[in-house]
Amino acid sequence: MAEVTAKQPTDYTEGSVVGSILKMGLPSMFGFLAQHIYAMADMYWVSHLPGAESGVAAITFFNNLMWMLFAFNSLVGPGSVAVISRRYGEKAYDQAEKAIKETLLLKLFFGGALGIVGLLFLPQMLQVLGAEEETLALGTSYGRIILFGLPIMYATYSVFTALRGIANPKWAMALMIGSNILNLSLDPIFIFGYLGLPAFGIDGAAYASVLSFCLTFTIGIILFRTRYTNVRLHLIGRVPVSISSMWTIVKIGIPAWLGELSFSSSRLLITPIVASFGTAVVAAYGVGMQVFSFGIMLLVGIGLGLSSLIGHNLGGNKPERAKQTADRALVLGIGLMTVLGVISFIFAELYMSLFFENPETIACGVELIRIGAIAFPFWGLFIMLEQIHSGVGLNMPMMIVSAIHSWGLQVAPALLVTQVLGMNQTAVWWVLTMAGVVTSTCFYAYYRRGRWLTHKV
């Protein structure tokens, strides 16, 4: 086994369990928090353009399409988390380096392929979602710029994942925060045309995103070439990359990909249902869901650190500590989302008024947030369960749970209450909320069986 760094690699499988969760999870959480603040700021700036609701609705339509495209990210992401963190936990640093390189190559390939498909069929896909006229034109223009940068976006997320996988979460946090500060700075400059630049409008938000991702990816690769990371990347590694081991990463990710595909495709059906109630409802839905996404980002940030930590423990043959780590993380997830749910319920109207002046749009968004807040603690449980199973490379349960959740508990009931019973968007908000409650409870019952502790990668 070769030593690839000058310093002793960090080991979070010793000492306080809670301390290890926080050391691995908090940097990722702060990084994702910065990313979400950018997403909210993106909508905020666009909402201050002429025709605010059309611009926000256009981003909402495209973001729901991106859920589908980013589902393919799961063909590589979960497998890379499991393999990189296991190899690091085993102290097989050459193999960890190999897995990082393979992950980046796979992400560039899939991102490029999907970007081309998206560019070819973007207007048609947005029309299927319910975008029309000005919203369709804005969404197409904005989306084409984002899709052009999709390969780098895919690969940049794997830079963050790899840093967490080799116990360098603070570097991942620094890159994520730096990227989003840059993005936040460029947004108003490109959107409104400051510093002598032309005003690109909604397209400016897309240009800012792509440029920020490109710079972040470049800096990340440079960082991996230094001795500041626990595993260093070489142009020619001691263990060469191979198609067979790339296939291992993809094979682990296939169930997660199918689960994400199920969830994202259900979003594509929920969106036109919401769109049937008008542009104002779509705009309120897009902004209101940012509150939900805020909680998701917080917990996914902690959860991605947790996934790597679970991999480290199992790779180091410490299943008892892995179980303690998972149980403590579930309590943390439920607690954080409960607090966020209470805050969201109380300040829903204030939040929506930051984006809109139309009382109807504000009222619709407030209703969505307050109904959805009921399920926040359950989503805290669900996300942590998802990350625990992802960390060990056991993604089949998530695939099954996602299919039931998306189609049996969301799409079918939403169609029933709107198309058969003739109810309005309020019924859709309740369907989405109760689906989260039921799904999380069932997933926890499966977790209690403990199969994940014996899964091999």
C-alpha positions as CSV (number, residue, x, y, z in Angstrom):
1,M,0.0,0.0,0.0
2,A,1.6,3.3,-1.1
3,E,1.6,6.4,1.0
4,V,0.2,9.2,-1.2
5,T,0.3,12.1,1.2
6,A,2.9,13.6,3.4
7,K,0.6,13.9,6.4
8,Q,-1.2,11.2,8.3
9,P,-4.7,10.7,6.7
10,T,-7.6,11.7,9.0
11,D,-9.5,8.9,10.8
12,Y,-13.0,9.7,11.9
13,T,-13.8,6.1,13.0
14,E,-12.3,6.8,16.5
15,G,-13.4,9.0,19.3
16,S,-16.9,10.6,19.8
17,V,-19.6,9.3,17.5
18,V,-21.5,12.6,17.5
19,G,-18.3,14.5,17.1
20,S,-17.4,12.5,14.0
21,I,-20.9,13.1,12.5
22,L,-20.5,16.8,13.1
23,K,-16.9,17.0,11.8
24,M,-17.9,15.1,8.6
25,G,-21.4,16.5,8.2
26,L,-21.3,20.2,9.3
27,P,-18.9,21.3,6.6
28,S,-21.0,19.6,3.9
29,M,-24.1,21.2,5.5
30,F,-22.7,24.7,5.3
31,G,-21.6,24.1,1.8
32,F,-25.1,23.0,0.7
33,L,-26.6,25.9,2.7
34,A,-24.5,28.3,0.6
35,Q,-25.7,26.5,-2.5
36,H,-29.3,26.9,-1.5
37,I,-29.0,30.5,-0.5
38,Y,-27.7,31.0,-4.1
39,A,-30.7,29.2,-5.5
40,M,-33.1,31.4,-3.5
41,A,-31.1,34.5,-4.5
42,D,-31.3,33.4,-8.2
43,M,-35.1,33.4,-8.0
44,Y,-35.1,36.6,-6.0
45,W,-33.2,38.5,-8.6
46,V,-35.3,37.1,-11.4
47,S,-38.5,38.0,-9.5
48,H,-37.4,41.6,-9.8
49,L,-37.3,41.6,-13.6
50,P,-40.3,42.8,-15.6
51,G,-42.9,40.0,-15.8
52,A,-41.6,38.5,-12.5
53,E,-44.0,35.6,-12.3
54,S,-43.2,34.4,-15.8
55,G,-39.5,34.4,-15.1
56,V,-39.9,32.5,-11.8
57,A,-42.3,30.1,-13.4
58,A,-39.8,29.5,-16.3
59,I,-37.0,28.6,-13.8
60,T,-39.5,26.4,-11.9
61,F,-40.4,24.5,-15.1
62,F,-36.7,24.0,-16.0
63,N,-35.7,23.0,-12.5
64,N,-38.3,20.2,-12.5
65,L,-36.8,19.1,-15.8
66,M,-33.3,19.2,-14.2
67,W,-34.6,16.8,-11.5
68,M,-35.0,14.3,-14.3
69,L,-31.5,15.0,-15.8
70,F,-29.8,14.9,-12.4
71,A,-31.4,11.5,-11.8
72,F,-28.7,10.2,-14.2
73,N,-26.2,11.7,-11.8
74,S,-27.2,8.8,-9.5
75,L,-25.8,6.3,-11.9
76,V,-22.4,7.3,-10.6
77,G,-22.8,9.3,-7.4
78,P,-24.0,6.7,-4.9
79,G,-21.5,4.1,-6.2
80,S,-18.7,6.6,-5.9
81,V,-19.6,7.4,-2.3
82,A,-19.6,3.8,-1.4
83,V,-16.4,2.8,-3.2
84,I,-14.3,5.9,-2.4
85,S,-15.2,5.9,1.3
86,R,-14.8,2.1,1.7
87,R,-11.4,2.1,0.1
88,Y,-10.4,5.1,2.3
89,G,-11.7,3.3,5.4
90,E,-9.6,0.2,4.4
91,K,-6.6,2.6,4.0
92,A,-6.2,1.5,0.4
93,Y,-5.3,5.0,-0.7
94,D,-4.2,4.0,-4.2
95,Q,-7.5,2.4,-4.8
96,A,-9.3,5.5,-3.5
97,E,-7.3,7.6,-6.0
98,K,-8.3,5.3,-8.8
99,A,-12.0,5.5,-7.8
100,I,-11.9,9.3,-7.8
101,K,-10.5,9.4,-11.3
102,E,-13.0,6.9,-12.6
103,T,-15.9,8.9,-11.0
104,L,-14.8,12.1,-12.7
105,L,-14.5,10.4,-16.1
106,L,-17.9,8.9,-15.7
107,K,-19.5,12.2,-14.7
108,L,-18.0,14.0,-17.7
109,F,-19.3,11.3,-20.0
110,F,-22.9,11.1,-18.7
111,G,-23.1,14.9,-18.3
112,G,-22.0,15.4,-21.9
113,A,-24.4,12.8,-23.3
114,L,-27.4,14.2,-21.3
115,G,-26.5,17.8,-22.1
116,I,-26.7,17.0,-25.8
117,V,-30.1,15.2,-25.5
118,G,-31.4,18.1,-23.4
119,L,-30.2,20.7,-25.9
120,L,-31.9,18.9,-28.8
121,F,-35.3,18.5,-27.1
122,L,-35.6,21.2,-24.5
123,P,-38.5,23.2,-25.9
124,Q,-40.6,20.0,-26.3
125,M,-39.8,18.8,-22.8
126,L,-40.8,22.2,-21.3
127,Q,-44.0,22.1,-23.2
128,V,-44.9,18.7,-21.8
129,L,-44.4,20.2,-18.3
130,G,-46.9,22.9,-19.2
131,A,-44.8,25.9,-20.1
132,E,-46.4,28.2,-22.7
133,E,-45.6,31.4,-24.6
134,E,-43.4,33.7,-22.6
135,T,-42.6,31.2,-19.9
136,L,-41.6,28.6,-22.6
137,A,-39.3,31.1,-24.4
138,L,-37.6,32.2,-21.1
139,G,-37.2,28.6,-19.9
140,T,-35.7,27.5,-23.2
141,S,-33.2,30.3,-23.3
142,Y,-32.2,29.9,-19.7
143,G,-32.1,26.1,-19.9
144,R,-29.9,25.9,-23.0
145,I,-27.1,27.7,-21.2
146,I,-27.3,25.5,-18.2
147,L,-27.3,22.3,-20.3
148,F,-24.2,23.5,-22.1
149,G,-22.4,23.4,-18.8
150,L,-23.9,20.1,-17.6
151,P,-20.8,17.9,-17.9
152,I,-18.8,20.3,-15.6
153,M,-21.7,20.6,-13.2
154,Y,-21.8,16.8,-12.9
155,A,-18.1,16.5,-12.4
156,T,-17.9,19.4,-9.9
157,Y,-20.4,17.6,-7.6
158,S,-18.1,14.6,-7.7
159,V,-15.1,16.8,-6.6
160,F,-17.2,17.6,-3.5
161,T,-18.2,13.9,-3.0
162,A,-14.6,12.7,-3.4
163,L,-13.3,15.2,-0.8
164,R,-15.9,14.0,1.7
165,G,-15.1,10.4,0.9
166,I,-11.4,10.9,1.8
167,A,-12.2,12.7,5.0
168,N,-11.5,16.3,3.7
169,P,-15.0,17.7,4.2
170,K,-13.7,21.2,5.1
171,W,-12.1,21.5,1.6
172,A,-15.5,20.4,0.1
173,M,-17.2,23.1,2.2
174,A,-14.7,25.8,1.2
175,L,-15.1,25.0,-2.5
176,M,-18.9,25.0,-2.3
177,I,-19.1,28.2,-0.4
178,G,-16.5,29.9,-2.6
179,S,-18.4,28.8,-5.7
180,N,-21.7,30.1,-4.4
181,I,-20.2,33.4,-3.3
182,L,-18.9,33.8,-6.8
183,N,-22.3,32.9,-8.2
184,L,-24.1,35.3,-5.9
185,S,-21.7,38.1,-7.0
186,L,-22.1,37.4,-10.7
187,D,-25.9,37.1,-10.7
188,P,-26.9,40.7,-10.5
189,I,-24.0,41.8,-12.7
190,F,-25.1,39.5,-15.5
191,I,-28.8,39.8,-15.0
192,F,-29.1,43.6,-14.8
193,G,-25.9,44.5,-16.7
194,Y,-23.6,46.2,-14.2
195,L,-19.9,47.0,-14.6
196,G,-20.4,47.8,-18.3
197,L,-21.8,44.4,-19.2
198,P,-25.1,44.0,-21.2
199,A,-28.2,43.1,-19.2
200,F,-28.8,39.4,-20.0
201,G,-32.0,39.2,-17.9
202,I,-32.9,35.6,-16.9
203,D,-30.1,34.3,-19.1
204,G,-27.6,36.1,-16.9
205,A,-28.5,33.8,-14.0
206,A,-27.5,30.8,-16.2
207,Y,-24.3,32.4,-17.3
208,A,-23.3,33.0,-13.7
209,S,-24.0,29.4,-12.7
210,V,-22.0,27.9,-15.6
211,L,-19.0,30.2,-15.1
212,S,-18.9,29.5,-11.3
213,F,-19.0,25.7,-11.8
214,C,-16.2,25.8,-14.4
215,L,-13.9,27.8,-12.1
216,T,-14.8,25.6,-9.1
217,F,-14.0,22.4,-11.0
218,T,-10.7,23.8,-12.1
219,I,-9.7,24.8,-8.6
220,G,-10.9,21.4,-7.2
221,I,-8.6,19.5,-9.6
222,I,-5.7,21.7,-8.7
223,L,-6.4,21.1,-5.0
224,F,-6.3,17.3,-5.6
225,R,-2.8,17.7,-7.1
226,T,-1.5,19.3,-3.9
227,R,-0.6,17.6,-0.6
228,Y,-3.5,19.3,1.2
229,T,-5.8,16.4,0.6
230,N,-5.7,13.0,2.2
231,V,-5.5,11.3,-1.2
232,R,-3.5,13.0,-4.0
233,L,-4.4,12.6,-7.7
234,H,-1.5,11.8,-10.1
235,L,-1.6,12.1,-13.9
236,I,-0.6,8.4,-14.0
237,G,-1.7,6.6,-10.8
238,R,-0.1,3.5,-9.3
239,V,-3.4,1.7,-10.0
240,P,-4.7,2.4,-13.5
241,V,-8.4,3.2,-14.2
242,S,-10.4,0.4,-15.8
243,I,-13.7,-0.2,-17.5
244,S,-14.5,-3.1,-15.1
245,S,-14.2,-1.0,-12.0
246,M,-16.1,1.9,-13.6
247,W,-18.9,-0.6,-14.2
248,T,-18.8,-1.6,-10.5
249,I,-19.4,2.0,-9.6
250,V,-22.3,2.3,-12.1
251,K,-23.8,-1.1,-11.1
252,I,-24.0,0.0,-7.5
253,G,-25.7,3.2,-8.6
254,I,-28.3,1.6,-10.9
255,P,-31.0,1.1,-8.2
256,A,-30.4,4.6,-6.9
257,W,-30.7,5.9,-10.4
258,L,-34.0,4.1,-11.0
259,G,-35.2,5.5,-7.7
260,E,-34.2,9.0,-8.6
261,L,-35.7,8.6,-12.1
262,S,-38.9,7.4,-10.5
263,F,-39.0,10.4,-8.2
264,S,-38.0,13.0,-10.9
265,S,-40.4,11.6,-13.5
266,S,-43.2,11.9,-11.0
267,R,-42.2,15.6,-10.6
268,L,-42.7,15.9,-14.4
269,L,-46.3,14.8,-13.9
270,I,-47.0,16.8,-10.7
271,T,-45.8,20.0,-12.4
272,P,-48.4,20.1,-15.2
273,I,-51.0,19.3,-12.6
274,V,-49.9,22.4,-10.7
275,A,-49.6,24.4,-13.9
276,S,-53.3,23.7,-14.7
277,F,-54.2,26.2,-12.0
278,G,-52.3,29.1,-13.6
279,T,-48.9,30.8,-13.8
280,A,-49.3,32.4,-10.3
281,V,-49.7,29.0,-8.7
282,V,-46.7,27.7,-10.6
283,A,-44.6,30.6,-9.4
284,A,-45.8,30.2,-5.8
285,Y,-45.1,26.5,-6.1
286,G,-41.5,27.2,-7.3
287,V,-40.7,29.6,-4.6
288,G,-42.5,27.7,-1.9
289,M,-40.7,24.5,-2.7
290,Q,-37.4,26.4,-2.1
291,V,-38.2,26.3,1.6
292,F,-38.6,22.5,1.4
293,S,-35.4,22.4,-0.7
294,F,-33.6,24.4,2.0
295,G,-34.3,21.6,4.6
296,I,-33.3,19.0,2.0
297,M,-30.0,20.8,1.3
298,L,-29.2,21.0,5.0
299,L,-29.8,17.3,5.6
300,V,-28.3,16.1,2.3
301,G,-25.2,18.1,3.3
302,I,-25.0,16.4,6.7
303,G,-26.1,13.1,5.1
304,L,-23.4,13.0,2.5
305,G,-20.8,13.4,5.2
306,L,-22.7,10.7,7.1
307,S,-22.6,8.4,4.0
308,S,-18.8,8.6,3.8
309,L,-18.5,8.2,7.6
310,I,-20.6,5.0,7.4
311,G,-18.4,3.7,4.6
312,H,-15.2,4.5,6.7
313,N,-16.6,2.5,9.6
314,L,-17.6,-0.5,7.6
315,G,-14.4,-0.4,5.6
316,G,-12.6,-0.4,8.9
317,N,-14.6,-3.4,10.1
318,K,-16.5,-1.4,12.8
319,P,-20.2,-2.3,12.3
320,E,-21.2,-1.4,15.9
321,R,-19.9,2.1,15.5
322,A,-21.6,2.3,12.1
323,K,-24.9,1.4,13.8
324,Q,-24.4,4.0,16.6
325,T,-23.5,6.6,14.0
326,A,-26.6,5.9,11.9
327,D,-29.0,6.0,14.9
328,R,-27.6,9.3,16.2
329,A,-27.9,10.8,12.7
330,L,-31.6,9.9,12.5
331,V,-32.3,11.8,15.7
332,L,-30.3,14.8,14.4
333,G,-32.2,14.8,11.1
334,I,-35.6,14.7,12.8
335,G,-34.7,17.4,15.2
336,L,-33.3,19.8,12.6
337,M,-36.3,19.4,10.3
338,T,-38.8,19.8,13.2
339,V,-37.2,23.2,14.0
340,L,-37.2,24.2,10.4
341,G,-40.9,23.2,10.0
342,V,-41.9,25.4,13.0
343,I,-39.9,28.4,11.6
344,S,-41.3,27.9,8.1
345,F,-44.9,27.7,9.4
346,I,-44.5,31.0,11.4
347,F,-42.7,33.0,8.8
348,A,-44.3,31.7,5.6
349,E,-46.1,34.9,4.7
350,L,-43.0,37.1,5.3
351,Y,-40.9,34.8,3.1
352,M,-43.4,34.8,0.2
353,S,-43.7,38.6,0.3
354,L,-40.0,38.9,-0.5
355,F,-40.7,37.5,-3.9
356,F,-44.2,38.6,-4.9
357,E,-46.6,41.5,-4.5
358,N,-49.7,39.7,-5.8
359,P,-51.8,38.8,-2.7
360,E,-53.2,35.7,-4.5
361,T,-49.7,34.4,-5.3
362,I,-48.5,35.0,-1.7
363,A,-51.5,33.3,-0.2
364,C,-51.0,30.2,-2.4
365,G,-47.4,30.0,-1.4
366,V,-48.1,30.4,2.3
367,E,-50.7,27.6,2.1
368,L,-48.2,25.3,0.4
369,I,-45.4,26.0,3.0
370,R,-47.7,25.6,6.1
371,I,-49.2,22.3,4.9
372,G,-45.8,21.0,3.8
373,A,-44.2,21.9,7.2
374,I,-46.2,19.1,8.8
375,A,-44.1,16.5,7.1
376,F,-40.7,18.2,7.7
377,P,-39.7,15.9,10.6
378,F,-40.6,12.8,8.5
379,W,-38.4,14.1,5.7
380,G,-35.6,14.5,8.2
381,L,-35.9,10.8,8.9
382,F,-36.2,9.9,5.3
383,I,-33.2,11.8,4.0
384,M,-30.9,10.3,6.7
385,L,-32.2,6.8,5.9
386,E,-31.4,7.4,2.3
387,Q,-27.9,8.5,3.0
388,I,-27.2,5.6,5.4
389,H,-28.1,3.1,2.7
390,S,-26.2,5.0,0.0
391,G,-23.1,5.0,2.1
392,V,-23.0,1.2,2.2
393,G,-23.9,0.9,-1.5
394,L,-27.3,-0.7,-0.7
395,N,-29.6,1.2,-3.0
396,M,-32.3,-1.3,-3.9
397,P,-34.5,-0.4,-0.9
398,M,-34.4,3.2,-1.9
399,M,-35.4,2.3,-5.5
400,I,-38.5,0.5,-4.2
401,V,-39.4,3.1,-1.7
402,S,-39.1,5.9,-4.3
403,A,-41.3,4.1,-6.8
404,I,-44.0,3.6,-4.2
405,H,-43.7,7.1,-2.9
406,S,-43.7,8.8,-6.3
407,W,-46.4,6.9,-8.2
408,G,-48.5,5.2,-5.5
409,L,-48.6,8.0,-3.0
410,Q,-48.1,11.2,-5.1
411,V,-49.0,11.0,-8.8
412,A,-52.0,8.6,-8.5
413,P,-53.7,10.5,-5.6
414,A,-52.9,13.9,-7.1
415,L,-54.6,12.9,-10.4
416,L,-57.5,11.5,-8.4
417,V,-58.2,14.6,-6.3
418,T,-57.8,17.0,-9.3
419,Q,-59.0,15.2,-12.3
420,V,-61.7,13.0,-10.8
421,L,-62.8,14.9,-7.7
422,G,-62.2,18.3,-9.2
423,M,-60.3,19.7,-6.2
424,N,-57.8,22.6,-6.4
425,Q,-54.1,22.9,-5.6
426,T,-54.7,22.7,-1.9
427,A,-55.5,19.0,-2.3
428,V,-52.2,18.6,-4.2
429,W,-50.3,20.1,-1.3
430,W,-51.9,17.7,1.1
431,V,-51.1,14.7,-1.1
432,L,-47.4,15.6,-1.3
433,T,-47.3,16.1,2.5
434,M,-49.0,12.8,3.5
435,A,-46.9,10.9,0.9
436,G,-43.8,12.0,2.9
437,V,-45.3,10.9,6.2
438,V,-46.2,7.4,5.0
439,T,-43.0,6.8,3.0
440,S,-40.7,7.8,5.8
441,T,-42.5,5.6,8.3
442,C,-42.3,2.5,6.1
443,F,-38.6,3.1,5.2
444,Y,-37.7,3.3,9.0
445,A,-39.4,0.0,9.6
446,Y,-37.1,-1.6,6.9
447,Y,-34.1,0.1,8.4
448,R,-34.7,-1.6,11.7
449,R,-34.1,-5.0,10.1
450,G,-30.4,-4.0,9.9
451,R,-29.6,-5.6,6.5
452,W,-27.4,-2.6,5.6
453,L,-24.8,-3.5,8.2
454,T,-23.8,-6.7,6.4
455,H,-23.8,-5.4,2.8
456,K,-20.4,-5.8,0.9
457,V,-18.9,-3.5,-1.8
